[in-house]
Amino acid sequence: MLYKIKIKELQIECIIGILDFERENSQKVVVNLECDYEYGDKFLDYALIVSKIEDSFICEQFLLIEDAINSILTMLKKEFSFIKSIKIEILKPDILKNCTVGIEYFMSFD
């Protein structure tokens, strides 16, 4: 059976971006994640996934959102080989005054 785990509105204060002010001051990013996986003798521990995503943002200080997405995809697939697909959205709600910007990416491992 295929199940879906969802993590919504994970908020992380971190250094991310290429502009000088983004490298000097932390800003909020919001992560939304969905993982399809085969349930059997293994399960996805959402608390562990949240912790790993938070650690990744804080330790890596990514230049681009794309870098963060690629790193998180690689880490999750390596840690949880039974994941079948991942959809991830990373938003920067405070970078512009009149909107929230971000990137969404979907990858299937079948």
Stockholm file with secondary structure:
# STOCKHOLM 1.0

chainA/1-110         MLYKIKIKELQIECIIGILDFERENSQKVVVNLECDYEYGDKFLDYALIVSKIEDSFICEQFLLIEDAINSILTMLKKEFSFIKSIKIEILKPDILKNCTVGIEYFMSFD
#=GR chainA/1-110 SS CEEEEEEEEEEEEECCCSSHHHHHSCEEEEEEEEEEEECSSCCCCHHHHHHHHHHHHHHHCCSSHHHHHHHHHHHHHHHCTTEEEEEEEEEEEEEETTEEEEEEEEEECC
#=GC SS_cons         CEEEEEEEEEEEEECCCSSHHHHHSCEEEEEEEEEEEECSSCCCCHHHHHHHHHHHHHHHCCSSHHHHHHHHHHHHHHHCTTEEEEEEEEEEEEEETTEEEEEEEEEECC
//
